[in-house]
Amino acid sequence: MAVYLRPGILSRAEALGLKARMIVEGLRVGDHKSPFRGFSVEFVQHREYTPGDDIRHIDWKGYGRSERYTIKQYEQETNFIANILLDGSKSMLYGEGDQNKLEYAKVLTATLSYMIVRQRDMVSLNVFDSRFRAQLPASGQMGHINTIVHTLEATKPAEKTSIGPLLELAAELFRRRGMVFIISDCFDEVEPFVKGLHHLRFQGHDVTVFHIMHHDELEFPFTGNIKFDGIEEIEEIKTRPHLIRPNYLRVVKSYLDELRRSCEACNVEYVLMDTSRPLEVPLSEYLVRRLQMGRR
């Protein structure tokens, strides 16, 4: 378990916590905004008094003005469900050691899961490539973390990515509004991917895309004569990298810009994660941004 649950990363993440930006549906009074009306935290509206209502919530000042009994309603704070979608396709195999995209993504998945459960919220895990390979229902029990870690350990990439249709399916499966974390290298067509994001947002989910990229994919630092082996396709290319580097970088920049703009357009938070950066750095930056959003 220690392979994916790393004390240094966990301590920094827990210190910041994870807050939902948007309205979520919860079961208990807790830390996140709920669409259900109660009698705590933030004032929302008045409603007419009906027999049986607690008289402590009567707006007596309002009665003095209108001689009508009204009740103050507030927006409750509540727990959330976080649904993690982890890309387990073959393209995630690139890289060595801690900079391997899949291993980096697994540590991120385990870290998010642990901190969500520790703050008394619930998390589900869904591992996919061209289809869902493993699906763990949401739970807030600490024993659930063991199940998640064992599932991560058993995840072996098998096929190529097909994200868009699966996001649309996920939007139908995740009936209760909550948070959705997509952890992937996003090696798919942008249009169907964004269509799936729109579907999740239409359902009211708070969505974050963690775009996992290896530094080689971002900078293309290769020299000499190189043979590139395809990971998701049975193909190999022999080339001199310095000849194709300018075009490669131009295409990658265009793709990243399009993906980022598309996420912003549908109010999805986009986080590019270069595996050469220690995970706790971009994760802490993300959590700080969310804290700042919650204070506005």
Protein Blocks (a to p, Z undefined) as FASTA:
>chain_A
ZZmmcfklmmmmmmnopadfbdcddfbdcfbccfbdcdehjafbdcdddehiafklpcfk
lmmmnopacdddddddddddddddddfbfklmgcehjllmklmmmmmmmmmmmmmmmnop
acdddddfkbcfbdcdddfbfklmmmmmmmmmmpccfbdcdfklmmmmmmmmmmbgcddd
dddehiacfklmmmmmmmmmmnopacdddddddfklmnopaghjdddddfkbccdddddf
klmmmmmmmmmmmmmmmmmmmmmmnopacddddfkbcfklmmmmmmmmmmmmmmZZ
